[in-house]
Amino acid sequence: MDSNIKNNHINNTFNVKESEELSMSLKRLNLPKDIKGLTYDQCNKLCKDIRTILIDTVSKNGGHLASNLGTVELTVAIHRVFNSPKDKIVWDVGHQAYTHKLLTGRYKDFNTLRKEGGISGFPKPSESEHDAFISGHSSTSISLACGMAQVMKLRNQDDYAVAVIGDGAFTGGLAYEGLNNGGNSDLNLIIILNQNDMSISENTGAIANYFSKIRQSESYANTKLAVKKTLDKVPLGKNISNVISRSKGAVKGALFNNNIFESLGYIYIGIVDGHDIEAMEKALNTAKMYRRPVVVHVHTTKGKGYRPAEVNPNVYHGVSNFDVVTGRQKSSNLNGKHESYSNAFGTKILKLGDLDENICTITAAMKENTGLSRFAEKYPARFFDVGIAEQHAVTFASGMASMGMIPIFAVYSTFLQRAYDQLIHDVAIPNNHVVLAIDRAGIVGEDGETHQGIFDVAFLTEIPNCSIYSPSCIEELNWSFDRAVYHESGLACVRYPRGVDKTTYPRQEKISDYYLNTSKERSETLLMTYGRTFDSLYRTKTLLYNRCKISTDVLKLTKIYPIPSEAINIALNYKNIIFFEEGIQNGGVAEHFLDELLKLKFSGRYTIQAIDGFVYAGTVHSCLERYSLTTQTMYEFIKDNLSGKADTFNES
Ligand SMILES: Cc1ncc(C[n+]2csc(CCOP(=O)(O)OP(=O)(O)O)c2C)c(N)n1
């Protein structure tokens, strides 16, 4: 750990010697078991130390900072009260589980957080038996915990399934499906609702308003007082039925009127100060004693303990590496000379919005990250943040489209997976004109297999009347949106990668659905791709010629689906086609392209190099390398293809 971290931004006075002792104790303790034996004073010191480790590590490796700083005490309390791994702790989204990782034997390797082969940024059962389930996508924890608690019951196990879910994740529809199911049961299901009033941006919607009202109500103070008074008198573990009836009365008496959770069949305990370990412990121990579904509602401060993150929790929700003293992120996309695709989309959509009052934009809790902030500011009446609710966003968009508006839903490729039925049933079948701005399409890197945007092309191309554009640079992104908004009908998608446009390939005079770059000498080999990998493929073509005098032609698709018929006719003239695709192979464009060629009796060689499984964490470059999608690896792949197997090719 970097012992130089003694700066003003860390609110807690940080004592290096004390911290080193505690780091030692993090190493020495048999965690999570031994945490139960610490005094509250030791716990509080440990929390300070954990915060320093979090800030230090995330400042170097990037990751989710503010959410983790907010859940330090909460996690300590959870591990003092529950017995992981017998009790199952399910972290919703999983981006706030760093302290859990530190407390469950991963301190030593924590410096590898989010690195290839290192500690994952999300819970991962293959990494530790304490990670009850993988996560990454929001709002799954209640359903998972429900399922686990159900099995505990079937097996007569007196253990607990604990869902830890934020108020942002609580805006997702799946949370309500789980809540509905669990409330009607007698399971050992404990839902810890962590309210910090933030999703990535400020939490939005009626539920967020409702939670604020609960918090502001006078009963907040009353509840705290009543629970404390009752539990102070109750020796835990003794005469449990008495304890239950007494604490039940007290808790119930102090409930918020018409509490939604009570109405759905849950015992409700709250609101508890999520930074007060003792109070948390008491609330959780009470919850355990009921042996039926309980909601423990806690309040925390996102970014707690690091001033820049407390002041701007949205900026420090997910960060690249940053300077601890200034708080400045080192590789922020917008600071460099290259423009990010998200920012370019933000500019384009603003221009379209200026010219056309029918244009409106939708986000599922990702306003800043998808580049919609400027549109939201300028046209608040035409901007909609619907919460973490991708399914609703798609159907909501289709409702708007049916009334003549042009809705543009900006969404990460990975989260669009949530809305598959809505795309088919609510958009494609009625053939409503909904535009999807699919950000983070392709490999995203360090967040790993739950976040890679590698499935959208395969699942979208299965939907009738869906058109898809995959620009290779920002000029093409602008062109693609003009096409998708005004030249397509039905479901129209533009997909683009995470990060900035650094492409250098020579631009076409006029952008069109496809682009053919031929060599001076006629070539029998056609290299194909679309999207971000085109720039690398173009370099590969040059490399092949310069180093080996191998001539190849390159065909890039900008409109990738339906495949432009001219592109198919061009490809028919070649004897050897190699298609590189930054996406899952099954159902991808390369396979569809081959289908079209075969219908026209293509008899040459056709090779697909695409992704054939889940892509685990690494830098974007190293993930692309694994699938031969960088310049150097494409070069090697093509050389192999043309040499060893060239004989077969010539014979055919
Ligand atoms: C289905 C889905 N959509 C979007 C996201 C992106 N996302 C990650 S965390 C987050 C906000 C979560 O807010 P909350 O649950 O309150 O946790 P906090 O970070 O505030 O602790 C969002 C929108 C996601 N993980 N999953």
The ligand as an SDF file (V2000), in Angstrom:
LIG
                    3D

 26 27  0  0  0  0  0  0  0  0999 V2000
  -29.0090   -3.7770  -16.2960 C   0  0  0  0  0  0  0  0  0  0  0  0
  -27.9770   -2.7280  -15.9650 C   0  0  0  0  0  0  0  0  0  0  0  0
  -28.0910   -1.4870  -16.4710 N   0  0  0  0  0  0  0  0  0  0  0  0
  -27.1800   -0.5360  -16.1800 C   0  0  0  0  0  0  0  0  0  0  0  0
  -26.1230   -0.8270  -15.3690 C   0  0  0  0  0  0  0  0  0  0  0  0
  -25.0430    0.2330  -15.1140 C   0  0  0  0  0  0  0  0  0  0  0  0
  -24.9560    0.5780  -13.6890 N   0  0  0  0  0  0  0  0  0  0  0  0
  -24.0100    0.0570  -12.8910 C   0  0  0  0  0  0  0  0  0  0  0  0
  -24.1450    0.5730  -11.3300 S   0  0  0  0  0  0  0  0  0  0  0  0
  -25.4450    1.5610  -11.6910 C   0  0  0  0  0  0  0  0  0  0  0  0
  -26.0740    2.3840  -10.6160 C   0  0  0  0  0  0  0  0  0  0  0  0
  -26.4280    1.5440   -9.4420 C   0  0  0  0  0  0  0  0  0  0  0  0
  -26.9570    2.3480   -8.4400 O   0  0  0  0  0  0  0  0  0  0  0  0
  -27.1780    1.7410   -7.0150 P   0  0  0  0  0  0  0  0  0  0  0  0
  -27.7750    0.3900   -7.1240 O   0  0  0  0  0  0  0  0  0  0  0  0
  -27.9510    2.7220   -6.2200 O   0  0  0  0  0  0  0  0  0  0  0  0
  -25.7440    1.5490   -6.4240 O   0  0  0  0  0  0  0  0  0  0  0  0
  -24.6980    2.6700   -5.9470 P   0  0  0  0  0  0  0  0  0  0  0  0
  -23.6450    2.6950   -6.9970 O   0  0  0  0  0  0  0  0  0  0  0  0
  -25.4130    3.9680   -5.8250 O   0  0  0  0  0  0  0  0  0  0  0  0
  -24.1820    2.1820   -4.6720 O   0  0  0  0  0  0  0  0  0  0  0  0
  -25.7750    1.4650  -13.0410 C   0  0  0  0  0  0  0  0  0  0  0  0
  -26.8540    2.2150  -13.7200 C   0  0  0  0  0  0  0  0  0  0  0  0
  -26.0260   -2.1400  -14.8780 C   0  0  0  0  0  0  0  0  0  0  0  0
  -25.0030   -2.5320  -14.1140 N   0  0  0  0  0  0  0  0  0  0  0  0
  -26.9590   -3.0620  -15.1740 N   0  0  0  0  0  0  0  0  0  0  0  0
  1  2  1  0
  2  3  1  0
  2 26  2  0
  3  4  2  0
  4  5  1  0
  5  6  1  0
  5 24  2  0
  6  7  1  0
  7  8  2  0
  7 22  1  0
  8  9  1  0
  9 10  1  0
 10 11  1  0
 10 22  2  0
 11 12  1  0
 12 13  1  0
 13 14  1  0
 14 15  2  0
 14 16  1  0
 14 17  1  0
 17 18  1  0
 18 19  2  0
 18 20  1  0
 18 21  1  0
 22 23  1  0
 24 25  1  0
 24 26  1  0
M  CHG  1   7   1
M  END
$$$$
